[in-house]
Amino acid sequence: MGALKPRYITDIRKIESIPEEHRQKMTAITDKFVFRINDYYLSLIDWDDPHDPIYKLIIPDEGELDEYGKWDASDEHLNYAAPGCQHKYGTTALLIVSEVCGAYCRFCFRKRLFRNDVHEASLDVSPGVDYIARHPEINNVLLTGGDSLILATRKIRGILERLREVPHVKIIRFGSKLPSFNPMRIYEDQELLDTLSEYSRPDARIHVMAHFNHPRELTDEAYRAIDALQRSGVILVNQTPVLKGVNDDPEVLAELLDKLSWAGVTPYYFFQNRPVAGNSSFVLTFKEAYNIIEQAKSLTSGLGKRIRYSMSHSSGKIEILAVDGDQIYLKYHQARHPDYYGRFMKFDLPENASWFDDLPGAEEILREQEESMKGKTG
């Protein structure tokens, strides 16, 4: 299969491995949220396992229609500085270049982008690049969406060319699920590899932020895509949320860390899954996720232990340093409010807490930040 382009399926009724009655129920979900899968990724599913993790990652579930929670759990709408461009942290800007994914993961924190009534990506990156060019503090640009590597190679080349014309932009990152979902798109497109090689300089590498969620995604085809990117001068790191029913097992997470580090892919982040509407079936409490992660780290090498356990909150990226009984210890790894960088916090930890806002005292911290921001801008 690695020598062939995968066939994409957008009508769930055509997947005969799913019982017909279940397929009919799922149409209510796929009418609301885009569904797109390919036969390569379908081949990773063990259809004899009713709890198969790959199935859960990609096949719709009726729980998605439960709108309890927020569509924009990290308040990304507050970060737009130009059409299609977010600027939340001083040195980093995001260009939302695609509303299309190779894989529409059912847990996606940007699920709102895959509704027919939401449009945040910009087909024209010029306003965003112009904004970045006017802000010399930005040295790091993340191309995201959607999936930035699903763009046509010609479009990717145009974006890279524009960004490399901005002298202060050193890091260019692609957020992508394609190394695990459609690795053939990468290693069979020599023009793409040549383009990445041309713009990934020794002093300013291009990075791919891969999204391997489960070790079974690291197939021969995936390793071939990883190798092709590395040979093109691209640095790969991996990030994944810890997901109930998918990778919430220390041995599974340890295997993922091992396989990634052995292949030269840096384990970057384990994320606390965001409380996005329709995603409650994937959410673990802080206590559950922390214990699983620490057990997994005990089974892997120092290379695997480089992983950070974090949550991307509207106020910043918060690292979960430790959970000890009914206490949780946190630190702002990134912060919207510059005075909060590195801020250490200790909270009582309710048994079912799974997000920063669930912690007693968090509201006071957030109010302090808002008042301070208003004082500096008003």
N, C-alpha and C positions, 0 to 999 in steps of 0.2 A: 504493500500500500504506500510505502514511503516514496515511490517513484511516481505516484499519481496525485493529481490535485483532488482533494476530498470533495465529495458532493454535499452541498448544503441543503438542509431541510428547514422550511419555515412553517410548515403545516403539521402540527403534532398528530393529526389524524392519520398521517402517513407512516408513523412509526408503529409497525405491527407488533413489535415486541411488548408494547404496552396494551393491556386488555382494552377492548373497544369501549366498554362502559366507562373506564377511567379516562380514556382519551376524550370522550364526549364531555365529561365533567371539566376537563382541563381547558376546553375551548373558551370558557368564561374568563380564564386567566390570560390566555394568549390573545384574546380579543382586546384586553386592556394593556398588557405588557408584551413587547416584542418577544417572539420566540425564534431562535436561530441556533441550529446545531449542525455538525457535519458527521459523516459516517465514520471518519477516523476516531473522533472522540466517543461516538456511540459504541465503537468496538472495545473501549476500555471498561464498559459497564458489564458487571456480572449479573445477568438477568435472572439467575437462579437465587440470588441473594436479595431478599426483600428489604435489607437495610444497606444496600450497596452505596458507598460514599460518593462515587462518581455520579450515580443516578441522582442522588440528593442535590449535588452541586448544580445540575443542569436541567433536570426535568421539573416542570412546575408542580406546585403543591397548593392545595386549596387554602392553606393558611395565608397565602400571599394576598388574598382578598380582604384580610383583616387589616384595616387602616389605622389600628392603634399605633401611635408613635408619630414621628415627623418624617416628611418626605426629604427634608434637608436637615438631617440630624446634626450636622456640624455648622449650620448657618452659613453655607458657602455663598449665599446670595449677598452677604455683607462684604465680601472680599473683591467684588468685581471693580476693577480700576479702568477697564476699557472693554468694549465688546469682545467676549470670549477670553478675557484675560483676568485672572485673579492675582492679587498681591496682598498676601496676609502677613508674611514674614519678610523682614528687611531685605535679605539677599536672594530671596526666591520668588519667582513668578510662575504661574501656571497658565499655559495656553490650552484651552478646551478646543481641540482641533477636530474632534469627531464625536458624533452621537451614535456611531455604529460600533458594535463590538463583534469580534469573531465569535466569542462566547457570551451569551447573556446569562451570567451567573445569577442564580436565584437569590443570593444573599447580598447582591451588589449595593453598596452604600449610595451610589448615584442612580438608583432605580428610577428616580423621577425623570431622568433623561430618556428613558425607554418607554415613556408614555407618549401617546400621540399628541397630547396637548402641551408639551413642554419642549422648548428649544433654547438651549444655552450655548451650544457650540457655535463658532463663527467660521463660515466657509472662507472668509477673508481674514488672514492673520495680520494684515497690515496695521490695523488699529492697535493690536496687542504688541506687535514688534515695535511700533513707533513709541508706545508707552515705555517699553523696556529700554529702548535707546535713550530716552530722556531721563532715565533713572540709573545712574552709574553704580548705585549700591547693589543692583541686581546682577549677580554673577552666575546664577543657577536658574535654568529654565526647564520646567517639566512639561512635556507634551503629553496630554492626557485626553480623557473624554469619558465615554467611549474608549476605543482602543486606537492609539496613535499609529501603531504599525499596520493597521488594516488599510490605511490610506494608500493610494496608488504611489508607486515609487517616484513618479514624476512630481507628485505633490510633496512627498517627503523631501526630495532634493530641493525644491523651491523654498521650503521652510528652513532647512539647514543652511542654505545659501544666505537667506535673509538674516538669520541669527548670527552666522559667522561674520557678517558685516558689522556687527555690534562689538567693539573691541573689549568691553567689560564682561561679556557673556563667555564664561569659561566652561561651565558644565551644561551639557544638553542631555536631558533624560527622556526616554520613551517609557511611558507606563503601558504595559502590554501583557495580555493573557496568551498571545499567539504562540510563544515558545512551547506552551503546554497544550494548547487547543488546536492549533494548525501549524506545527513546526515546519511543514513542507513549504508554506508560504515564504519562510525565511531562507531555507537552504537551497530551494530551487530557483530563487530569484537572484541571479548573479548581479544584475543591475543594482538591486537593493544593497547587496553586500559591498559592491564597489563604491556605491554612494556613501555608505556608512564609513568605509575605510578612508575615503577621501576627506571626510569632515571630522573624523576622530583623530585628533592630532596628539602627538606625544605629550604635549603640555596642556592639553584640553580634551580629555577623552569624552566620547559619547558613552552614556550608560543606558542600559535597559533594565527597568524595574520589573522583573518577571513576577508572575503570580502563579506559582506552583502551590496548590493547596493540599495535595496528597501525594505520597511517594509513588503511587501507581501512575501518576502523570509523567514520571520520568522514564519514558520509553526510549528505545533505540532512536526513534525519530526525534524525540526531544533532545537527546544528547547530541545528535547530529546538528540540530539547529543551534544549540549552545556552542558547540565547537566552531561552527561557521561564523557566528558572531564574534567569538573570541579571536579567531584568525583574522577578522576584519578590524581588530583593534578596539572592539567594544567591551566595556566592563559590565558584567552582569551581577545583579544582586536580586534577592528574592524577598517578597513580603506576602504575608497571608494572615487573615484573621484566624483565630482559633474558633472553630465552628462545631456546634453540637451536632452529633451524628455524622460528621465528616472526618475530623482529625482530632477529636477530643479524647485521645488515647496517648499516654506517654510514649509507648513503643512506636506508634505511628508517627508522632511528631519527631522522635529521635531518628527514625529512619529517614524522614524528610531532611532533617538537618545534616545527617551523614551524607546522603546522596548528593545534596547540593554542594556541600563543602568539598567532597571528593572530586566533583566536576569543576571546581573552581568558581562556583557561584556563591557569593557571600550571603549568608543568612542575615537579613537586615532588620525586619520588624515582624513580630507577632502582634497582631492588633486585637484589641478588645472590640468585638463586633458592635457596630453602631446601632442605636435603637431606631432603625428606619422602619417605616410602616410596612407591615407584611412580613417582617423578618424575624419575628419572635421565636420561631422554631429553631433558629440557629444560635440564639444567644445563651452564653454561659454566664454565671455569676463571676465576680472577681475571684472569690475563693476557689471556685472550680477551675477556672482558667489558670490561675497562678500555680496551684498545686500540680496541674497537668504539665505546665511548662517547666517547672523546676524539676519534676521527675524526669522529663525528657532530656533536659540539659545534663542531668547526672549520668545519662546513658551515652552521651556523645563527647567528642573531643573538644579541645579549646577552640578549634575553628568553628564548630557548631555553636559553642557557647557565646559567640559574638552577638547573637540575636538580642534585641531589645523588646520588651513587652510594653506596649504603649497604647494610648487611645487618642484619636484625632478629634479633640473637642473643639467647640466653636472658639474657646478662649486660647487654644494652643494645643500642641502635642504634649501630652502628659505621660511620663514614664511611670509605670507601676514598679516601684523598687522592691517592695516586700509586702506580704500579707502575713501577719502574726496574730493568730487567734482572732479577736474581734477588733483588730487595728489594721489599718492600711497606710502605707508610706508611699508618697508620690513626689514627683519633681517635674517642674515644667522643663521639658526638653527643648521646646520651642514655645514662644508666647506671642500672642497678638499685641499685648501690652509689653513694651520692652523692659519695664522695671521688674517683670515677673520671670525673666529668663533665669533658670536655675533655682527658682523658688521651691524650697522643700516644704512639704505639707504632711501632716499626720491627722487622720480622721478615725473616728469610730466607724466600724464596718458592719452595717446591717447584713443579716444572713443572705438576703436576696438581692443585694446591691449589684448592679451590673454596669453602671455608668456614673460619671462624675457627679451629675446632678442628684443621684440617689444618696449621696453621702451627707450626713448631718454637718452643717458648717460650710459646705461648698457654695451655697447660695450667697453667703456673706462674702466669700472670696470673690465671686463673680460681680457682686454689687460694688465692692471696693474698686475693681478694675474699671467698671463702667463709669463710676463717678470720677476716677482719676483721668480716664480718657476724655470725658466731657470737659474737665477742668483744663486739660492741655489744648483742646481744640476750641473751647468757648471763651 
